[in-house]
Each structure stands twice: as structure tokens, then as C-alpha cells.
Amino acid sequence: MNRSTYYKHFSSDVAPRVKENQKISEFILKICADCDKRLGAYKTAHLLQRDYGIKISVGRVYRLMKTLTLPRISTDKPFQSYKRSENAKECST
């Protein structure tokens, strides 16, 4: 590795993508604070587009929320077994 390349790495500025992610993270924190942390990645992405004009993917919002250690909101129902118990058979007769 060239010496100039090595030292350029230390004196370089923050990448534009990192600055953009920091700005979006601030907006996500503001949205979560306003809604009492009740929104998931889909609704947060929608609010970012509607209120701030920032159109980003849901995956990117999810990743940023994960780095901010915000709680995840799941819309999947837990799996329930539909096996009948012995008591249910006795009651039906």
C-alpha cells in the first residue's frame, strides 16, 4: 500500500452515506418519540416520505432502527397448535 493512500485514510472526512444515515436516524428517533415507539419499519418509512420527503427502503429503515436499538414491532401472529385436549373431547359428548 502506498504511503499516501495509508495516510489519506486517516485524514479523510466522513462518507456522505454515513452523514445521511445520521440525519435519517435523528428523524427516526423523533418519529418514535412522537408515537411512543409503536411504529414498525413500514410505517416509519411511510412517515419519513410523507413528512420529511425522504424516500428510502424499508430494509434501510429497519437496519437503522436496529442500530438505534429501538423495539421491533411484529405483525405476525404466534403459531398456535389446534390439537384438541382430552378435556375438550369429554365435554363435547
Residue, then its C-alpha position, 0 to 999 in steps of 0.5 A: m500500500n502506498r504511503s499516501t493512500y495509508y495516510k489519506h485514510f486517516s485524514s479523510d472526512v466522513a462518507p456522505r452515506v454515513k452523514e445521511n444515515q445520521k440525519i435519517s436516524e435523528f428523524i427516526l428517533k423523533i418519529c418514535a418519540d412522537c408515537d411512543k415507539r409503536l411504529g414498525a419499519y413500514k410505517t416509519a418509512h411511510l412517515l419519513q416520505r410523507d413528512y420529511g420527503i425522504k424516500i428510502s427502503v424499508g430494509r434501510v429503515y429497519r437496519l437503522m432502527k436496529t442500530l438505534t436499538l429501538p423495539r421491533i414491532s411484529t405483525d405476525k401472529p404466534f403459531q398456535s397448535y389446534k390439537r384438541s385436549e382430552n378435556a375438550k373431547e369429554c365435554s363435547t359428548 
